[in-house]
Amino acid sequence: MLGSTHGTFTTDLRARVVACGEQPTRVAVHGVAAVEGDTDVSGRPLHAPVPELDRFFRPEVVAVVGASDAEGRPNTGITRQLLDWAGRVGARVVPVHPTRTSVFGIDCVASVTELDDSVDLAVLLVADPLPVIEQLAEAKVRFAVAFASGFAETGEEGAAAQERLAAAVGRSGLRLLGPNTNLNAFERFREDLEGPAVALITQSGHQGRPVFTMQELGVRLSHWAPTGNEADLETADFLSYFAHRPEVGAIACYVEGLKDGRSFLLAADQAARRGVPVVAVKVGRTEAGARMAASHTGKLTGADKVVDAAMRQFGVIRVDGLDQLQDTAALLARARRPVADGVVVYSISGGTGAHFSDLATAAGLTLPTLSRAKQDELHQWIPPYLSVANPVDNGGHPVGDWRGRKIIDAILADPEVGVLICPITGPFPPMSDKLAQDLVDAAEETDKLICVVWGSPVGTEDAYRTTLLGSSRVATFRTFGNCIGAVKAYLDHHRFTTGYRSPFDEAPRTPSPSFRKAQALMRPGHRLSEHAAKQLLRAYGIRVPREQLVTSAAAAVRAAGLVGYPVVMKASGAQLAHKTELGLVKVGLTSASQIRDTYRELTDIARYEGIDLDGILVCQMVPRGVEMVVGVTRDPLFGPTVTVGLGGVLVEVLNDAAVRVPPFGEREARDMLDELRGRALLDGVRGAPPADVDALVEVVLRVQRMALELDGELAELDINPLMVLPRGQGAVALDALAVCR
């Protein structure tokens, strides 16, 4: 019985993690801090390298290859901007031009070969960067930026050119940003703003512009990495780097495609370990969006459901719009850790409070009912006919005098309250001015988050432009939706990172005995029969029915006696994927005559359909339970993925499934079940007993172990149905399909 082995697999996994808990040895590879020997069972690293990009963002010497001061030429404007930027960061510029002696009064060198080894960064204003890359390697330049287009974003020929460029960079030892990038890394960043900053990563420079201009709203921005086509440096590199920068409070990303899914997750893991929030717009939710993303950056966008699940698994906050990106990143960068999850909505209008509260509750925020004692306290300053249970309606007039601050302080003093949100739907001076000032003053004296939604479409009011935006402690929004989304992300992020345990800590480091058994069953490039696929499951300790594979009617009768009546008979062959539709499954057989007749019927159908069989399965009849599906597929970005959902013949119709990227642990497996719309079926409905959820979780964990260990050999696995029996009775894989790579 599988039920008798509950916990053994997860316990073994945890034991391996403990055994590998020593501090890893770090070595320098390609200018990167890496981890020596800390790999999973497939040999893949379990820690993200952190590129040393300080000299990219703050170089001492910058070479501008193709520099110009000729009026009307594109390179002239770029050279001028680079000179301005270099002056701000304290860098010396060396122009490189084959025919000029100077550019903007600065002495030129004729060729990259004349550069000395002091150059930190080379900016390439040339149509073909490939020959220059090879020369830069000889000069020992550390970083280069290539603006040139015409690479992977243009199709197959451009992709081939980009591969040649990437190969040259790999040989050179330098790190390259681009090609098809722009000047965003060299923008003018305001230095008069204080507090934690937002670091920005974009694959389209224009899409980062709204986040960059948050500086005009008082939000500090520290870096902007426009990654372009990512022939070398990619989103993951900058994500790892920014996660280790002390001034960075949050990382905002605009992602069109991921160069490598695992690298991205390793980098996100670094951010989660350090508690640095990552907020991302990832395009490609629709087929049209995915096509556009591919044509723009030349990368795969991946199955969106897998991308979504992988990001949530590693704490990346995914948003849809650029306005949400800027609002959420700004809040997460600047807000202190919450002291409580409770949200109170405070307004001067009952209608506003009710509307906002409905939206907030629907989004999953917790709006606790204030205690009777707290309500009585608030009614000292608020008329007794107004509701102050939460939302708190003050009726308007109290905000115009000394009572306004008393109300705010009383709400913030409640230990269940961690967030106070005040929607101000329109300016109504002088009361709105007084309310804004009271909120700002209170924010300076509390460790709790205060949010204001300024609903005026004008946005020129002094209460908004000066009072609210002038505060680094109040989070100010323009829409209900963005405020609610940002607050939920803020609370979710801190819940996620409190006691965060990296999924990579769950990864097996060495193969299990099951792996060696399974390898003997694999047939490269072939699909396994049901019988062989079940042997694969059995190798990993997943329970299957008692069954025998037979090749004659007489053997079938003997097998039925051994298995025990009633039995199920099924055709078994590598070509068979959907046996039921062909009439190749018969259930509830109770006599020897039925067995003989069914054997002949199944073999006749197979012969008529032209299907080669390896035999007929005579199987134990398993009691009814909850039919589930558990499977493995390969995602082009993330590799093996594990899916669990409602199973049976309607699996495609129901489409009720959750997906994760291995490795993951028991908590994540249980979270997968909680995401299912049909989760209540496992708890028992209409008099049915609760299902053995522990056994189901055990199967999911064993399957993900299989996915990791057989990554190079298993292309697809489908257990459908997995019959989850009543609590304490286990789970049985009634059918299975496996495809070898």
N, C-alpha and C positions, 0 to 999 in steps of 0.2 A: 504494500500500500504506500502510495506517495505520501499520504497524510502522516505516516510514521517518520518521515524524513524531513519534515518541515524545519527550516532554519539551518540545515546543515550546509547548504550551498552558500548562503549569505554569511554564515559564521566563518566558513573557510575563506571567503573573500575578505572579510574584515581582518582575519588573522594575517593575511598576506600584506594588507595595508600597514598593520602595526609592525610587521617584520621589516617593512621598507621605510620606517619612520625616521631613520637617521638623516641628518643634514646632508644633502647631496654635495658632491664635489663639483665646483664650477670651473670651467675652462674657457679660454677665449677662442672663438672660432669666427673668422671673417669679421673681426671687430665687434663680436657679439658675445654677451655672456650666455653660456649654454650650460646644460646640466649633463654631466658625464655618467652614462650607465643607467639613467633613470628612464627606462622605456617600458612599453607595455608588451604583451605577449607577442604582438606582431612586429616588434622592433621599432614602433613609432614613439617619438619623444612625448613625455608627459608634462613638460614645462615649456613655456614660450620663451624663446630667446629675446633679450631686451637689447635692441640696437643702440649703439652709442651715437646718438644724433645731436649731441650738444653742438658740435662743430658745424653741423648743417644749419641749424637755426641761428647760431652765434659764431660765424667764422671769423678768423683773424685776417685771412687773405682770400680774396675772391677773384678768380680769373673770368673775364667775360669774353668768350670766344665768338668772334664776329661782331665785336663792338663797333659802333658807328656814331658819328656826330653830324652826318650829312642830313640836311633838312629834307623832310618828306619821306625818309626811309623808315620802315617799321622798326628796324633794329635801333634806330636813334631814340625813339620814345622809350623802348625797353631799357636801353643803356642808361638813359637819364633816370628812370625809376630805380634801377639797380644802384646807381650812384647815390641817390637820396637815401635809399634803404641802408646801404653800407655805412653812410655817415651816421645814421641813427644807431646802428648796432656796433659802431666802432671798428669796422673792417676796412682794410686797404684794398683798393681795386686795381687789378692788372689787366688792361685791355689787350686783347690778342687780335691782330689784323695783319694780313700778309703784305699790304701795300702802304699802310699809314704809319707814320712815326709817332703820332699822338692822337688821342681821342679826348675831347673836352679838356685839353691841356694836360692830359696824363700820358706819360710815355708808354708806347706800345711795345710789345714783343711781337715778332713776326709769326711765330709758330708755337704751338703747344709744347713742342720739344724743347723750347727755350725756358719753360717754366721750371722753377726750382721746387724742392720738396716742401716748401712752406705753404703751398696753396691748399686750403681746406675744401673749397667749393669752386667748381667750374660750371658756369652757366653757358649753355651751348645754343647760340643763335645761328645755327646752321641747318640746312635742309636735310643733310644725312649725317647723323651723329656717330654712325658706326666707325668710320676711320679715326675720328677724334677720340673715341673711347679707348682704342688701342694705344694711342699716343699718351693719353692721360695716365694709363697704367704705368708707363715707363717713368712718368714724372711723379708717380706716387701720390696723385691727387686723391683725396679721401671720398669726395662726393661730387656728383654731377647732376645737372638738371637739363633735360631735353624737352624743348617746347615743340619740336617738329611733329607734324601729323602725317597721316598716310600709312599708318601701321594697322594693327589688328582691327581697328574700327572700320576699315575699308573693305574687308573681305579676306579671302584666302591668300592672295598675293601679299597683302599687307601683314597678315598674320605670320607668314613665313619670314618676312623682313624683321618682324618683331622678335621672332625666335632667334634669328641670327644676332640681333642686338643683345638679347638677354644672355645668349651664350658668351658673347664677347665680354659683357659685364661680369659674368660669373668667373671668367678667366682672369679678369683684370684686378680683382681685389677691391675695387671701389664700389660705392653704392650709388644707384641711379634713381632719380625721381623722374617719372615719365616713361615713354614719350607721351605726346598729346596732352601735356599739362600746361600750366599758365603761371602768372605772376602772383597768385594769391599768397604764397608763402612769404612774399616780400612786401606785403601791405604795411600801411602805417597803423600800428597798434597804439591805442591811447595808454599813456603811462601814468595818468593822474587818477586812475581808478584803483580801488583797493579791494581786498578780500579775495576769496577763492575765485579762480577763473574758469572759463569754458575753453577747452581746446577743441578745435574743429578739424574734421577729416571729411573731404568731399571728393567724389570721383567726377563731379561736374562743378567747375568753379562758380558758375552763375547760381547754382542751387544753394551755395553756402552764403550768398550775399545777405539774406535776411538775418542769419545768425551773426554775421560779422557786424552788421549795423546795430546790433543790440548794445554796442558800446555807447551809442547815442542815448540809450535809455539807462545808462549807468551800470551796465553789466560788463565786467572785465572779460576780455578775450586775450588769451596768452599765445596761441599758436594757430596756424592754419596750414594744413597739409593737403594740397590738391593732388591726388595720387595719379590722375590720368589713367593711362593704360596699364600701369603697374608691371612693366617688364621686369622690374627688380623690386624696389621698395613698394610695399603694398599696405593696404588698410591695417592689416594685423600688426605690421611693424610699428606704425605710429600709435596704434592702440596700446601696445605694450609699453612703448616709450612714455606716452602721456600718463599712463597709469602710475608711473613711478616718479612723476614730476611733483614736487611738493606744492607748487602753486596751483595745480589743476584740481578743481573741485568737481568737474563733470566733463565728459567727453561727448560731443555731438557729432554724429556721422550721417552723411548722405551716401548711401551705397546703392550702386546700380547692379553690380555683380561681384561675387567674391572670387578672388583668384584661387584660393584654397580654403575649403570649409574648415578643415581641422586647424589650420594656422589661426583662423579667425577665432575659433572657440578657445584655443590655448591662450590667445591674447585676452579674450573676454574673461577667462578664468583668472588671469593675472589681475585684472581690474576688480573682479569680485573678491579675490583674496584680500585686496587692499582697501575694499569698501568704496572704490571710485565708481560712481554711476556712469553707465554708458547708455545714451539715448540714440536711436537710429531710425532714420527713414530708409526702408529697403524697398525699392521699386520691384515690380514683377509680380504683383498679386494676381494680375489678370494675364491672359494670353497676349493681349495687345501690348501691355506694359512690358512683358518679358521680351517680346520681339524687339521693341524699341531699345530696351536696355542692352540687348546683345549687339544690335547694330551700332550702338554708341560706344561701347567699351570693349566689344569683342570677347565677352566672357559669358559663361553659362550663368543663368540666374538660379538654377536649381528648382526643385519642386517647392512651391511656396509654403505648403503645409510643413514640410521638413524644416525649411528656414525658420518659420515662425516658432516651431517647437524647440529647435536648437537654441535660438536666441533666448527664449524663456528659461530653458534649462540652465543657461549660464548667466541669467540675470540681466540680459540686454533688454532695455525697455524699447519696444518697437512702437512707433507712432506713424501716422499716415501723412501729415502735412508739415510743411516747413514752419508754419506758425506754431504748431504743437511742438516741433523740435526745439524751437527757440524758447518757448515758455517753460517746457518741462526741464530742459537742460539748465536754464537760468535758476529755476527753483531748486533743483537738486544740487547745483553747485554751491548755493549760498545758504540754504537752510540747515540749521543744526539738527542733530539726531532727535527724533520725536521722543517725548517722555510718556506719551499715551496715544492710543489709536483713535480716541473719540473726536469727532468733528462737531462743532456747534456752528450753526448758521445764524447770524445776527443781522437783522435788517430793520429799516424804518417802515417797512410795508409788509403786511401779512401776506399779500399776494406774491410778492417777490420771494419771501422766505419759503412759502409753500412750494412754489415752482422750483426754486433751487434745491430744496430738500428732496423733492421727488427725483430730480435728475441725479443728485448725489447718491441717494439710496439705491437707485437702479444701477448705478455704476459700481456698487459694492462698498461704498464708504459706510462706516459705522457712525450713526447719529444717535448717541445715547440720550434717553430721556433724563433730564436733569432731576435731581432729587427734590422732594417736597421742600426740604430746608433751603436748597438753593433757589427754588422758585419763589419761596417766601422772601428771601433776601432781595431778589431782583424786583419784586413787587413793591419794595420800598421806594423805588424810583420810576417804576413803570406802572401805569394804571392797571387795576386788578382785573379789568375785563379783557385784557390782552393776554394771549398765550405766550408763556415763557418756558415751556417744557423743552423746546428744541424742535423747530426753530424758535429763536427769541425775537419777538416783535415788540419794538419799543414805542411804536405809534408816531414817531417823528420828533416831537418836541423835546424829549429828554436829551437828544444829541446836541442841542443848541446851547446847553449850559453845563454846569458842574456835574450834573447827573450822568452825562455821557461817559466820562472816564470811569466813574464808579461802576457802571454796568459792565464795561469792558474788563476792568480789574476783577470783578466778582466772577465773571465767566471763566477767566483765565486761571482763577484760584481753584477751580474744581479739579480734583486729581484725575478724573476720567477724561478730561479735555486735553487733547494734544494740539488741536488745530482750531483756530477761530477764522471763519470766513465771513466777510461782510460784503455782500453785493450792493453796490451803489448804482442803481440803474440810470441815473441821470443827475447832473449837477443841480443843486438847489441852494445856492449861497444865501446867507452865510452858514447855514447849518451843515451843508456838505463839507465846507472848508474846516469847520470845527471838528466834525466827525473824522475827517482824514488826518488832522493833526493829532487828535486823541489816539487814533490807531497807531500812528507812527511813534508817538511818545511811549505808548504802552509796549510796543515791540522792542524798544531799547531796554526795557526793564524786565522782560520775560524771556525764559528759555523755550517758550512755545511759539509755534508758527502762526503768524497772522497773514492772511491773504485778503486782498481787496479786488473786487471786480468793478472796474470803472466802465460803466456802460455807455457813457456819452460817445456818440459817433464823431464828435468834434475833436476832442483830445488836446485842445489848446488851453484848457482851464488851468489856473494856477494851482488848484488843489491836486490836480493830476500831474502836471509837468514839473512842478517844484516840490510840493510836499511829498507825494507818494513816490515818484521816481527818484527823488532825492534821498530816499531811505534805502539803505542796503539791508535792512531787516524785514521790511514789509515786501511781500511778493505781490506784485500788481499785475492783473490780467485785464483783457478787454472783452472776453467772452466767458459765459458760464462753462461751456464745454471744455475749453482749454484749462480753466482753473480746476475743474473736477478731475480731468485726466492727469494733470500735473500732481495734484495732491494725492491721488491714488497711487501714482508711480512713486512718489516720495515715500509713502507709508509702506508700499510693497517692497521697495528697494531695501529699506532698512530692516524689514522682517527677513528678507532673503539673505542679507549679508550678516545678520546676527547669528553667530555660530555657524557661518558658512562652511560647508565641507565640500571640497572640490569633487566633482564627478570623476576627475582623473585619479583621485585617491582611491577610487573603487576599482580601478583597472587591474586585472590580473597581470602579474609580471612574468610568470612562467606557465607553460602549458600544463593542463590538468591531465590525469590519466584518461579522462574521457576523450581528450583530443587525439591521443594515439589510437584509441579504438575507432574513432570516427574516420580518421584518415584512411584506414583500410577499406572503408565503405565507399569512399568518393570515387567517382568516375569522371575525370576531367572532360568537360564539353558535353556531358550527357545529363538527361533528366533521370532521376531514380524512380523506380516503381514505388507504389505505396508500401509494399513490404520492405523494400530497401530503405525507404525514407523513415519508416517506423523503427528500423534497426538503428538508424542514425539518432533518432530521439532517445531510444533505449540506452544508447551509449552515453548520453548526457543525463541519464536518470529520470527521463520524462516517461511517465507511465503510459503504456498502450494496452489495448485489450489482449486477453489471451487469444492467440490465433495460430493457425498453421497454414502454410502454403502447400497446396496439393496440385497434382497433375492428372488425377483420375477420379472417377465417381466413387470407386471403392475407397480410395484414400480419403475422400471428402467425408464419407460416412464414418470412417474410423476417427478422423479428426474431430467431427462433431461430438462423438462420444467422449473424447478426451477434453475438449473445450467445455462441454456441458450445454445441453439444450436449455432454452432456445438459442439459435445461432443466427449470425448474419453471414451471407456469402457475397463476395465481391470479386470482380475480375481485377487482376493485378498485372500491370504492364507499364513500361516506361513511357509509352505514348498516351496513356490515359490521364487526362486532367479533370474531366467532368463525367464521371461514371454514371451518375444518377440520370442525367438527360438521355443516356443511351440505354437505359434499362439494365445496367450492369451491376446493380445493387439489389439484393433481396433480403428482407429482414423477417424475423419472427418465425424461422423454420423450426419445426418441432418433431420431425420424423425422418427416418432413413429414406423413405420413398421421396419425400420432398427434397431431401439433399441430392439424391441421384437425378431427379428431374431438373432441379435448379442448375446442377453442374452442366447438364447437357444444354440447357437454355442459354446459360451465360457463354459457353464456348461457341455455340451456334451464332449468337449475336456478334461476338468478336470476329468470328470467321467472316460473317456477312459484311461487317464494317471494315474488314481488312486490317484488323488490329492484332499485332503480335502480343501474346500474353506470356508472362513467366509463370503463370499458374492462377489458381483460384484461392482466394483467402477464405478460410472458415474461421469466423471471429466470434468471440464472446459478445452476447447482448449486454450492453451497459445500461443501467437504469437512467431514466430521464433526469436531466439537470438543466443548467443554463448553458446554452451553446455559445461559445466564444471562438474568436479567431486570434491566433498569435502567429506573427510571421516576421521574416527578415527580407528586406530588399536592399539594393544598393543605390544610393543617391550619388549623382555625378560629382557633387561638391563635398559631401560629408562621409562618403563610404557607406558601411553597413548601417542600416536603421532598423529599429524594432517597432512593430506595430501590434497593438492589442485593441480588440473591439468586439462588438456583437457579431456572432458568426452564424453558421448554417447556410441554407440555400439562398437566403435573402441578404447576404453580406454586402453585395454591391448595391442593392436597393437601399438598405438602411444607411450605409456609408457612415456608420457611427464608430469612429476609431480614433485612437490617440497614438502619437508617434514620438519616439525619442532616439537620440544618437548615443550609442554606447561610447564610453562606459557610463553606467549609472547604478545606483544602489536601491535598496528596498523602498526608501521613502519616495523616490521618483517613480518606481513601479506602481506604488499605491496612488500617487498623484495621477498617473495615467488613467487608472480606473475611475477616479473621481471626475475626470473630464468628460466621461461618456454620458451622452444624453440618457442612455438606458441603464445607468448605474443602479437604479432602484431594483432592477431585476435580480441583482446579486444579493440584495438585502431581503428578498422574499416578498412577493406580491400575490394578492388574491389567494392567500392561504398557503402558498408555497413556502417551504422552509428556507432560511438563509443559506446561500451557497458558500462553499469552502473558499473564501477569498484568499486565505493564507496559501492554499495550494495553487491558486491561480497566480499569485505573486511569485511563488517559487518557480513556476513554469516560465514566466516572463524573464526572471533572472537567469534561469538556465539557458534559455534561448539567446539572451544577450551575450552570455559567456560563449555560446556556440558561434555567434556572429563575430565576436572578437577573435577567437582562436582559429576559425576557419575562414577568415577574411579573404585570404588569397585563393580559396577553393570553393566557397559556397556563394553562388550568385543569388539564390532565392530560396526561401523556405516558407511553406504555408501549412499551418496546422489548423484545419477547419473541417468539422468542428472539434474544438476542445470542449469536452463535456465536463463542466464544473458541477460536481455532485454536492449534496447537502453538507453543511459544515462538519468537518472531521472525517469526511469520506474521500477527500482528494479530488483530483482532476485527471481525466483520461483523454488522450489524443485518439479520436476515432478515425481520423484520416489525415494524411500528410502528403505534401508534394515538396520535392527538393530538386533544385537545378544546380549542377556543378559548373564552375567556371572553366 
